Amino acid sequence: MEADNGVRRSSQKDHGSPVADLISLQIETVRAEIPEYARIPVDELRADTLLVVRAAARSIREDRPPSPDELQMIGRIGAHRALQGVPLHAMISACKVAIPQGDGPELRVDPKFWKWLVETFTVAAEEHRRTEMELTRNDRDQRTAFLHALFSGGSTAGVIEEAAVAFGLDPHGTYLAFRACATDAEARQRIMQACEGVGFVAAYRGDLAGIVTRRPTVRGDDLIALGRALPLTAAAASFNQASMALKVAVTFGIRGVVTIADVPLHATVLANDELSDLVVERCFGAIPRSGRQRETLEATLTAYLDHDLNIRETAETLHVHPNTLRYRLRRFEDTSSLSFERIEHLVTIWWALRRLQITRFSGG
């Protein structure tokens, strides 16, 4: 018996009917060709498909568009597929596979059915996207909450282990906490990709943060700061190290993958304001704080140390004659009573220059 030239069905219902048999065959084809559908119970797929077929038949028979109840039913199916982890492209493919092409003895698709399918599938796709976005938001919120609890150090070992298992982490493994400052959306995406597959990443207080099993690789001007590899129960300590390393790297313009062990002296300068100010006074106390002489001297000493005390390279960088450079250096030694030939004096000069760099960075 034909349903108003739309979907031809026998008078039998469900199992044993020609339509039900054809639906079962199409479901098996879908499950075989689309892996995401293989894990969905056959009975569930059969029930959903029968609901769709019956709704389509009624709509075509009554020569009307899909009713609100029918659209709501189709929308629920789309949302449920998202909850089951079926991506939208797989749902579209399943629809194409399941609908037979051309005429058949039990089921024939005509333009009315295609029009009905397009209208209803649009609703299913919208509900699928909405549900998927909600799941993404929930997952993001849960990840952020987990990291906050992990890095605060306030969670018990049992709570951490339970949450780690839920997120697919090894509760007994060791991880490097990291913190990254992404300057724009593209940098953020690159950093997330660098951590993909080696750890767990989420937004954290305006930065990207998380835990990784190994040192990630970054490119360009991207920056990721790492703490030591520690058990999850000690992730707070690792994250504190990463946060300090990030602060140092941002302050001093260091890029790439940075650990606190890479910048111990920078961290010491940053963490000891009073001592650092005394070091600056030791080096530059006899020279006015403002003025051309102070600026020239700072630039000269910075270039000299950056070029490992190489007179020729430093002079080329500063665009001065080597003898002019030598004169400036002797004047500084005479004024400060410091010598470039003594290691401890070089460290003092370097320390003072880094402190001045921090002061400029902070606007002080």
N, C-alpha and C positions, 0 to 999 in steps of 0.2 A: 504494500500500500504506500502511496507517495504522499508526502506532507507538503501539499500546495506547491509542487514543482521545486521544493527547496531541498529537504533532506528526506530521501526515500527510506521508510522503515517498515518492518513487518509488524504485525499486531502483537507479537510477543514482546516481553519486556526483559531487560537485564540479561542474565546469563542464559545462554542457549539461543538467543535471538540472533538473526543475521547481523544486525547492527552491533550487538555486544561482541559477537565473534570477531567482526572486523575491527572493532575498537581494541580488543585484546591483541590482535595481530599488529595493529599500528603501535600500541604501547610497547610491545616487545621490540619492534623496530627502533622506536625512540630510545629505549634503554640500551640497545646494542650500539647505536650510533652516537649517542650523547652521554658521555661518562657521568655528568652531574645528575642524570636521571636514574642511573643504575642503582643508586643507594636509596631511592624513594620506593616505598612498598608498592607492589603492583596493584593491590586492592585500592589504595588511595588514588593512584593515577586513573584507574578504571572508573571510580566513583566520580572524580572531578570531571572526567571527559564525558561521562553520561549526563552530568548536570549541564554541561555546555551544549551538548547535542540537543537535549530536550528543550533548553531555553531557546536555542536557535530555531528549532522546529516550530515552537509556539509563536515566536515572533514573526516568522515567515508566513505561517499559516494564517495569522491574524493581520498580516500585511501592515505591520507597525515597526517602529524602531525599538531597540532594546529598552525595556522598562527600567525604572530606578532600582527595583529589587534585583533584576538580572545584572545590571551594571555593578551593583554592590556585591553580588555573588562572584562575578568575574574578578572584581577588585580584590576580594578576599583570597582568591586563588593566587593572584599575582603577588600579594603581600606574603602569603605563606611560602611561596617558592623562594622569596628573598630570605625568609627566616631559615629555610632549609639549606641556604648557601648556594642556590642555583643562580648564576649570573643572568642578567637580562639577555645577553646574546644567546645563551643556551636555551632560554625560554622561547626566543624567537625561532631558533633552529628546530626546537621540538614541535612548534606549531606547524612549520613548513613540512616536517617529516610526517606528522600525524595526519594532515589533511590530504587525502588521495587526489591525484590529478586526473581530470577527465571523468568519463562516465564509468560506473561500475554497476553490477547487478543489485547490490544492496545499498550503496551510498553514492549519491551523485551530488556534486557541488555546483551550484549555479551562481550567477552574479549577485543575487539577493543574499545568499549565504556569505559570499566574500565581503559584501558591504557590511553585513551584520558583524562579521568577524573583525573587520578593521575597526569599527566603532568600539566594540567591546575590548579588543586587545589593547587599544589605546588606554583605556581605563586600567587594565591589568598592568600595563607597563608603568603608568603613573604611580600606581600603588606599590609596585615593585621598587621603583626608584625612591619613593618616600620612605618605605620601610628600610631599604638599604642605607639611606642617609641617616635614618634614626639609629640603625645598628652601628654605623660608623661613628656617630656622635657618642653613643653609649660606650663603645669600645675605647674611643679616645678619652672619654671622661674616666673610665675605669683604669686605663693605663696611667693617666695623670695622677689619679688618687693613689694608685699602687706606688708610683715613684715618690710622691710626697711622703707616704708612710715609710717607704724604704729609706729615703734620704734623711728623714727626721730622726731616725734611730729609735723611734718609740714603739715599734712593733715587736711582738715576741717572735721567737724562732718558729713556733707552730703556725702563727698567722702568715709569716713570710713564706714558709714552705707550702702552705695551702694555696696562697695566691700565685706563687711561682709555678706550681703544677698547672693551675688554671690557665696561665698564659704560655704554657709550653716551655717553661724554663727548667733547667736542672737545679733543684733546690739545694743540692750538695756541691754544685760546681763553683768555680771562682770566676768573678767578672770584674772588668775594669769599668768603673763609673766614668761617665764623660759629660761634658757640658760644652755646648757650641753656641757661638754668637753668629746668627745668620743675618747678613746685612740686607738681603732682599729675598724675594720669593724663589728666584733661581738658585741662589746659594743654599737656601733652606732645602730645596729639592735635592740638590747635589749631596748635601750632608746626610739627608735621610737615606738616599741611595747608597752612600758609602757605608752606612751602618746596617743596611738591609741584609738579612741572612747571617749576620754575625752578632746580633743582639736585639735590644728592645729600646725603642725610642719614642718619645712623646714630648709635647710642649711642656715647659717648666719655667714659670716666672719670667716669661718673655724670651727665654732661650729655648734651644733644643737640648734635651738631656736624656740620659738612659744608661744602660749597661751593655757592654759588648764582651764577647769572648776573646777577641784578639784586636790588635791595633788596626784600625781602619786606615784606608788610603784616601787622601783628599788631593784636590788639584787646584791650581790657580791661587787665589788669595783667600781660600776658605780656611777656617780655623776650628780645630777640635782640641779641647783640653782633656787629658786623661788623668785619672787617679791610678793608684796601684791595683793590681789584681788581688782581690780579697773575696772571701765567702759573702753570700748575700746578706748574712747577718751583720757583716761589717761594712756594708755598702755605704753607710753614712760617712765613714772615715775616708773611703775612696773618693766619694763625691766632694767632700771638703777640699781634698787635694786638687781635684779637677777644677773646682771653683776658684781656688787660689791661682792655679796655673792659668786659667782663662783671664782672670783679672790682670795678672802680670803680662800676659801676651797682648791683651788689648791696650794696656797702658804703654807698652814699649813697641807696639807695632809689629809683633812677631806673628808669623802665619804658619800654616801647616798643622801637623799633629804635635802637640806640646804636652810634656809632663812637668811636674814640679822639679823633677831631677834634672831636666834640661835647663832650667832657669833658676838655680838656687840662689845665686847672688842677686839677681833681679828681685826675687821674692824677699830677700833680706832687706834690700833697699826700700822696697815698698812697705814693709811691715814695721820699720823702725824710723818713724818720722823725726823724733827728737835727735837720735844719733845721726841720722842722715843730714839734718840741718847743721850739726856740729862739723861734719865732714866738709860740707860746702863752705862753711866759715873758715875751716882750716886751709882750703885751697884758694878761695877767692876773697877772703876777708879784707885784704889790702886793696882791693879793686872795687870801685863804686858799683853798686848793684845795677844801675841803669847807665846807658851810654854806649857809644860806639865801641869803646875799648873792651868792655865786658863782652859784648856780642861777638866781636872779632876773636877774642881769646877763646870763648866757648866753642865757636865753629872750628877754630884751628886745632884745639885739643881733641875735639870729637873726631875730626878727620884723621888726625895723627894716630889715635888709638884704633880707629876703624881700619886703617891701613897697616896695622901691626908695626908702627913706628918706622915706616918706610918713607924717607924724606922725598924721594922723587915722585912717588905715586900721590903722596899727600899734597905736594906743591902743585901737581897737575890738576888735582881735584879742586883745589882752592884758587887755581889760576894765578899763582904768584911764583916768583923766582925762588928756587931752593934756599938761597941765602936769606931772603926775606923770612922764609919759614924758620930757618935756624935762629934768626934774630928774635923772632916772637917766642920761640921755645926757651931760649936763654933768659929772656926777660921774665918769663913766667917762673923759671927755676930760681932766679934771683929774688923775685918778689915773694914767692911762697916758701922758699927753702926746701922745696921738694925736688927730687932728681928722677929723671926718666930711666936712670940706670939701676934703680932700686925697685925690686918687685913690690914691696909693701907700699911704696910711694905711688907706683902705677895703679895699684888697686884703689888707693885713696882717691886719686884723680878720676879714675873710672867711676867710682862710687858717687863722687860729687856731681859728675856730668849726668849720671842716671837720675840722681835726685832732682837736678834742675829740669831734666826732661819730664819727670813726673809733675813738677810744679807748673810747667807750661801746659801739660796735658789737662790738668785739673783747673787751669785758669787762675792758679794762685800767684 
